[in-house]
Amino acid sequence: MSLDDIVARAFDDHEPTRVGSGWLSGTASVFLGTLALGAVACFYWPALLTSPDVRALLPMPAVRTILQLVIGLGFLLGLLSALLRTRKVLGLTGIAMALAAGLAGGGNIPVEGAVPTVPVYLGLDWFLLNILLLAVLFVPLERLWPLRAQSVFRPQWTTDGVYFFVSHLLVQMSTLLTLMPARVLFGWAVHPAVQAAVQSQPAALQFLECAIVADLTEYTVHRFFHKTTWLWPFHAVHHSATSMDWLAGSRLHVVDVVLTRGLTFVPLFVLGFDTGPLYAYLVFVSVHAVFIHANVSWRFPRWVEALVVTPRFHHWHHAIEREAIDRNFAVHFPWIDKLFGTYYGPAGQWPSGYGIEGHPVPEGYLKQLVYPVTGTRSETP
């Protein structure tokens, strides 16, 4: 039995999901209750569960108010679900989680003094912030303008949810592994005069240069993952997704993440962009990477699709059509693929489906984690 089936049975997800059935309110209640309990844990153990960088940027009074609102809304939605639904599992679970968060102190939990810095910490605050903002943004978009009729809880959603959770929770490790190759192996390439010239440019120009330099590097690394026999199984995990939505982009093997992000950061580090434009780019890429996987049917003017990667362009990268295999490697700028002869995008058309022919990659996070050790390269990404 898959994790999807276990979750469905636990919450009785096979009952009606139409509006008015209590399913939407119950699901939202459990979601908010989970966030509330996670936030409460962050207040109790901030040194262990929160990232110092994120913690320093968050306005705590606002965070406490939002937490109280989340608890209250989670309780009310759970109550509504329990009133509407034949079986009360979803609603009662959401109510219980909201009550537990409230009884534990909610947004009123005191944090005495400065939070100490510890050698090892988790990024639970980073995970909670991201899942809340991305879900609030993309779930409504995919419901209002869906490319394909599919539930938020489509097949394999739990697997992609685990990827999202792990990648955001282990923020310290991922940051270290991203920065280390550049600082340790390419420190010799840093020239103060070059960095000073780069930093003297307007912030907007630096931001654009960050995006172009990063995408040229990622294009190269991405293409190597597709064309190199021993690298492909790691990237095949990403292509094993048979559904596209805002969560699907999280399905990335740790080796894929470390090599791609680590190598992409090298030219950014050597050139020495200002922190403002660099952070702005990091925010942009984190949202844009989610957007291009989204299950949205938006059509953009041709000039927009020629300049910036859109969902249709990237969906073709995941397509099952043979003519689309090993195409569209760029993440931000499709003209890079046109420049190197790897562009594919029939006007106005979308792929018929996604995934790898023969489905060689097993389902489940742990099985996919070890798959590259024993997996063999398929000629069809």
C-alpha positions as CSV (number, residue, x, y, z in Angstrom):
1,M,0.0,0.0,0.0
2,S,1.4,3.4,-1.0
3,L,1.7,6.4,1.3
4,D,-1.1,8.1,-0.9
5,D,-3.4,5.2,0.0
6,I,-2.6,5.3,3.7
7,V,-3.3,9.0,3.9
8,A,-6.5,8.6,1.8
9,R,-7.8,5.9,4.1
10,A,-6.8,7.7,7.3
11,F,-8.7,10.8,6.3
12,D,-11.4,9.1,4.4
13,D,-10.4,10.9,1.2
14,H,-12.6,8.7,-1.0
15,E,-15.8,10.4,0.2
16,P,-17.2,13.2,-2.1
17,T,-14.9,16.2,-2.6
18,R,-17.3,18.5,-4.2
19,V,-18.0,22.0,-2.8
20,G,-20.3,21.7,0.1
21,S,-19.2,18.2,1.1
22,G,-17.0,19.4,3.9
23,W,-13.9,18.1,2.2
24,L,-12.3,21.4,1.3
25,S,-12.9,22.9,4.7
26,G,-11.7,19.7,6.4
27,T,-8.5,19.5,4.3
28,A,-7.8,23.2,4.9
29,S,-8.4,22.7,8.7
30,V,-5.8,19.8,8.8
31,F,-3.4,21.9,6.8
32,L,-3.7,24.9,9.0
33,G,-3.6,22.7,12.2
34,T,-0.3,21.2,11.0
35,L,1.2,24.6,10.3
36,A,0.0,25.8,13.8
37,L,1.6,22.8,15.6
38,G,4.8,23.3,13.7
39,A,4.9,27.0,14.5
40,V,4.3,26.3,18.2
41,A,7.2,23.8,18.2
42,C,9.4,26.6,16.7
43,F,8.5,28.9,19.6
44,Y,9.3,26.2,22.1
45,W,12.6,25.1,20.6
46,P,13.8,28.1,18.4
47,A,17.5,27.3,18.5
48,L,17.0,23.7,17.2
49,L,14.1,24.1,14.8
50,T,14.6,27.5,13.2
51,S,17.1,29.1,10.9
52,P,19.0,32.1,12.3
53,D,18.8,33.9,8.9
54,V,15.1,33.4,8.6
55,R,14.5,34.2,12.3
56,A,16.3,37.5,12.0
57,L,14.1,38.7,9.2
58,L,10.7,37.7,10.6
59,P,8.6,40.4,12.3
60,M,7.7,38.4,15.5
61,P,4.6,40.5,16.5
62,A,3.1,39.8,13.0
63,V,4.1,36.2,13.2
64,R,2.4,35.7,16.5
65,T,-0.8,37.4,15.2
66,I,-0.8,35.2,12.1
67,L,-0.4,32.1,14.2
68,Q,-3.4,33.0,16.3
69,L,-5.5,33.6,13.2
70,V,-4.3,30.3,11.7
71,I,-5.4,28.4,14.9
72,G,-8.8,30.1,14.9
73,L,-9.4,29.6,11.2
74,G,-8.3,25.9,11.5
75,F,-10.7,25.3,14.3
76,L,-13.7,27.0,12.5
77,L,-13.0,25.1,9.2
78,G,-12.7,21.8,11.1
79,L,-16.0,22.5,12.8
80,L,-17.7,23.3,9.4
81,S,-16.3,20.1,7.9
82,A,-17.5,18.0,10.9
83,L,-21.0,19.5,10.4
84,L,-21.1,18.8,6.7
85,R,-19.3,15.5,6.3
86,T,-20.8,12.0,7.0
87,R,-17.6,10.8,8.5
88,K,-16.0,13.3,10.8
89,V,-12.3,12.3,10.5
90,L,-11.1,15.3,8.6
91,G,-12.9,17.9,10.6
92,L,-12.2,16.4,14.0
93,T,-8.5,16.0,13.2
94,G,-8.3,19.7,12.2
95,I,-10.2,20.7,15.4
96,A,-7.9,18.6,17.6
97,M,-4.7,20.0,16.0
98,A,-6.0,23.6,16.3
99,L,-7.0,23.0,20.0
100,A,-3.6,21.4,20.7
101,A,-1.8,24.4,19.2
102,G,-3.9,26.8,21.2
103,L,-3.6,24.9,24.5
104,A,0.1,24.8,24.0
105,G,0.2,28.6,24.0
106,G,-0.2,29.5,20.4
107,G,1.2,32.9,19.6
108,N,1.6,33.8,23.2
109,I,4.6,31.5,23.9
110,P,7.4,33.6,25.4
111,V,10.9,33.4,24.0
112,E,13.2,34.5,26.8
113,G,16.3,36.4,25.8
114,A,18.3,36.0,22.7
115,V,18.0,32.7,20.9
116,P,21.4,30.9,21.3
117,T,23.2,29.7,18.2
118,V,23.7,26.0,18.0
119,P,26.0,24.0,15.6
120,V,23.2,22.1,14.0
121,Y,19.6,23.2,13.5
122,L,16.6,22.5,11.3
123,G,14.7,25.0,9.1
124,L,11.2,24.2,10.2
125,D,10.3,27.9,10.1
126,W,11.6,28.1,6.5
127,F,9.4,25.0,5.6
128,L,6.3,26.4,7.3
129,L,6.7,29.8,5.7
130,N,7.2,28.4,2.2
131,I,4.4,25.8,2.3
132,L,2.0,28.4,3.5
133,L,2.8,31.1,0.9
134,L,3.2,28.7,-2.0
135,A,0.0,26.8,-1.2
136,V,-2.0,30.0,-0.7
137,L,-0.7,31.3,-4.1
138,F,-0.7,28.2,-6.3
139,V,-3.5,26.0,-5.1
140,P,-6.2,28.7,-6.0
141,L,-4.5,29.3,-9.4
142,E,-4.5,25.6,-10.3
143,R,-8.1,25.3,-9.3
144,L,-9.2,28.4,-11.2
145,W,-7.1,27.9,-14.4
146,P,-6.3,24.2,-14.5
147,L,-4.5,22.7,-17.5
148,R,-5.6,19.2,-16.5
149,A,-8.4,18.2,-14.2
150,Q,-6.6,16.8,-11.2
151,S,-7.0,17.0,-7.5
152,V,-4.6,18.8,-5.2
153,F,-4.0,15.3,-3.9
154,R,-3.2,13.6,-7.2
155,P,-1.2,10.4,-7.4
156,Q,2.2,10.6,-5.7
157,W,1.5,13.8,-4.0
158,T,2.8,12.4,-0.7
159,T,6.1,11.6,-2.3
160,D,6.6,15.1,-3.6
161,G,5.4,16.4,-0.3
162,V,8.2,14.5,1.4
163,Y,10.7,16.0,-1.0
164,F,9.4,19.5,-0.3
165,F,9.6,18.9,3.5
166,V,13.1,17.4,3.5
167,S,14.6,20.1,1.2
168,H,13.3,22.9,3.3
169,L,13.9,21.3,6.7
170,L,17.5,20.6,6.0
171,V,18.2,24.2,5.0
172,Q,21.5,24.3,6.9
173,M,22.9,21.3,5.1
174,S,21.7,22.4,1.6
175,T,23.1,25.9,2.1
176,L,26.5,24.5,3.2
177,L,26.7,22.1,0.3
178,T,25.7,24.8,-2.1
179,L,28.2,27.4,-0.9
180,M,31.2,25.1,-0.1
181,P,32.3,24.1,-3.6
182,A,32.6,27.8,-4.7
183,R,34.4,29.0,-1.6
184,V,36.7,26.0,-1.2
185,L,37.5,25.2,-4.8
186,F,37.2,28.6,-6.5
187,G,38.4,31.1,-4.0
188,W,41.5,31.5,-6.1
189,A,39.4,32.9,-9.0
190,V,38.1,35.9,-6.9
191,H,39.5,39.2,-8.0
192,P,38.5,42.3,-5.9
193,A,38.7,44.6,-8.9
194,V,36.3,42.5,-10.9
195,Q,33.8,42.2,-8.0
196,A,34.0,46.0,-7.4
197,A,33.2,46.6,-11.0
198,V,30.2,44.2,-10.9
199,Q,28.9,45.8,-7.6
200,S,29.2,49.3,-9.1
201,Q,26.4,48.5,-11.5
202,P,22.7,49.4,-10.9
203,A,20.9,46.7,-8.8
204,A,18.4,45.9,-11.5
205,L,21.2,45.2,-14.0
206,Q,23.0,43.0,-11.4
207,F,19.8,41.1,-10.9
208,L,19.4,40.4,-14.6
209,E,23.1,39.4,-14.9
210,C,22.6,37.0,-12.0
211,A,19.7,35.3,-13.8
212,I,21.5,35.1,-17.1
213,V,24.8,33.8,-15.6
214,A,23.0,31.3,-13.4
215,D,20.8,30.0,-16.2
216,L,23.7,29.5,-18.6
217,T,25.4,27.5,-15.9
218,E,22.3,25.5,-15.0
219,Y,21.6,24.9,-18.7
220,T,25.1,23.3,-19.0
221,V,24.7,21.2,-15.8
222,H,21.2,20.2,-16.7
223,R,22.3,19.0,-20.1
224,F,25.1,17.0,-18.6
225,F,22.6,15.2,-16.3
226,H,20.6,14.2,-19.4
227,K,23.6,13.1,-21.5
228,T,25.9,11.4,-18.9
229,T,25.1,7.8,-18.2
230,W,26.1,7.8,-14.5
231,L,24.4,11.2,-13.8
232,W,21.1,10.5,-15.5
233,P,19.6,8.2,-12.8
234,F,19.9,11.0,-10.3
235,H,18.0,13.4,-12.6
236,A,15.6,10.7,-13.7
237,V,14.0,11.0,-10.2
238,H,12.8,14.5,-11.2
239,H,11.4,13.2,-14.5
240,S,9.6,10.3,-12.9
241,A,6.7,12.6,-12.0
242,T,3.7,11.8,-14.1
243,S,1.7,14.9,-13.0
244,M,2.7,18.5,-13.2
245,D,1.7,20.9,-10.4
246,W,3.3,23.4,-8.0
247,L,4.6,20.5,-5.8
248,A,6.1,18.4,-8.6
249,G,9.2,20.6,-9.0
250,S,10.3,19.6,-5.5
251,R,11.0,16.0,-6.6
252,L,14.8,16.3,-6.9
253,H,17.4,13.8,-5.7
254,V,19.8,15.3,-3.2
255,V,22.8,14.6,-5.5
256,D,21.0,16.5,-8.3
257,V,20.3,19.4,-5.9
258,V,23.9,19.6,-4.6
259,L,25.6,19.4,-8.0
260,T,23.2,21.8,-9.8
261,R,23.0,24.5,-7.0
262,G,26.7,24.1,-6.1
263,L,28.0,24.6,-9.6
264,T,25.4,27.3,-10.4
265,F,26.6,29.4,-7.4
266,V,30.3,29.3,-8.6
267,P,30.1,32.1,-11.2
268,L,27.8,34.2,-8.9
269,F,30.4,33.8,-6.1
270,V,33.4,34.6,-8.3
271,L,31.7,37.7,-9.9
272,G,30.7,38.9,-6.4
273,F,27.2,40.4,-7.0
274,D,25.8,42.6,-4.2
275,T,23.7,40.8,-1.6
276,G,20.6,42.7,-2.6
277,P,20.4,41.7,-6.2
278,L,21.6,38.2,-5.3
279,Y,18.9,37.7,-2.7
280,A,16.3,39.1,-5.1
281,Y,17.4,36.5,-7.7
282,L,17.1,33.7,-5.1
283,V,13.6,34.8,-4.2
284,F,12.7,35.0,-8.0
285,V,14.1,31.5,-8.8
286,S,12.4,29.9,-5.8
287,V,9.0,31.1,-7.0
288,H,9.7,30.8,-10.8
289,A,10.8,27.2,-10.4
290,V,7.5,26.3,-8.8
291,F,5.5,28.3,-11.3
292,I,6.9,26.6,-14.4
293,H,5.8,23.2,-13.1
294,A,2.3,24.5,-12.1
295,N,-0.9,22.9,-13.5
296,V,-2.1,26.2,-15.1
297,S,-3.3,26.7,-18.6
298,W,-2.1,30.2,-19.0
299,R,-1.1,31.3,-22.5
300,F,1.3,34.2,-22.8
301,P,2.0,36.5,-25.8
302,R,4.7,35.1,-28.1
303,W,7.1,37.8,-27.2
304,V,6.8,36.8,-23.5
305,E,7.4,33.1,-24.2
306,A,10.4,34.0,-26.3
307,L,12.0,35.9,-23.4
308,V,11.1,34.0,-20.2
309,V,10.4,30.4,-19.5
310,T,6.7,29.7,-19.0
311,P,4.9,26.6,-17.8
312,R,4.2,25.4,-21.4
313,F,7.9,25.6,-22.3
314,H,9.0,23.6,-19.2
315,H,6.1,21.1,-19.4
316,W,7.5,20.1,-22.8
317,H,10.8,19.3,-21.0
318,H,8.9,16.7,-19.0
319,A,6.8,15.4,-22.0
320,I,6.4,11.8,-23.0
321,E,6.5,12.8,-26.7
322,R,9.8,11.5,-28.3
323,E,10.4,14.7,-30.2
324,A,10.5,16.6,-27.0
325,I,13.2,14.4,-25.3
326,D,16.4,16.2,-24.3
327,R,14.9,19.6,-25.1
328,N,14.2,22.8,-23.2
329,F,17.0,22.7,-20.6
330,A,16.9,26.4,-19.7
331,V,15.2,27.4,-16.5
332,H,14.7,31.1,-17.0
333,F,15.4,32.1,-20.6
334,P,14.2,29.9,-23.6
335,W,16.4,31.8,-26.0
336,I,19.4,29.9,-24.4
337,D,17.9,26.7,-25.9
338,K,17.4,28.4,-29.2
339,L,21.0,29.5,-29.1
340,F,22.2,25.9,-28.6
341,G,19.7,24.2,-30.8
342,T,17.7,22.4,-28.1
343,Y,14.5,24.4,-28.2
344,Y,11.1,22.7,-28.7
345,G,7.7,24.3,-28.4
346,P,5.0,23.7,-30.9
347,A,2.8,26.8,-31.0
348,G,-0.1,26.7,-28.7
349,Q,0.3,23.0,-27.9
350,W,0.8,21.1,-24.6
351,P,2.3,17.7,-24.0
352,S,-0.1,14.7,-23.9
353,G,1.5,13.4,-20.7
354,Y,4.6,13.3,-18.5
355,G,7.2,10.9,-17.1
356,I,9.7,8.3,-18.4
357,E,8.9,5.5,-20.8
358,G,8.6,2.3,-19.0
359,H,8.5,4.0,-15.6
360,P,11.9,2.7,-14.4
361,V,12.0,4.9,-11.2
362,P,10.2,3.3,-8.3
363,E,7.6,5.2,-6.2
364,G,8.3,6.5,-2.8
365,Y,11.0,8.8,-1.4
366,L,13.3,6.2,0.1
367,K,13.2,3.9,-2.9
368,Q,14.0,6.9,-5.2
369,L,16.8,8.0,-2.9
370,V,18.7,4.7,-3.5
371,Y,17.5,4.1,-7.1
372,P,20.5,5.8,-8.8
373,V,22.8,3.2,-7.2
374,T,21.1,0.3,-8.9
375,G,19.0,2.0,-11.6
376,T,19.9,1.9,-15.3
377,R,19.7,4.7,-17.8
378,S,16.6,4.9,-19.9
379,E,16.9,6.4,-23.3
380,T,13.6,8.2,-22.7
381,P,13.7,11.0,-20.1
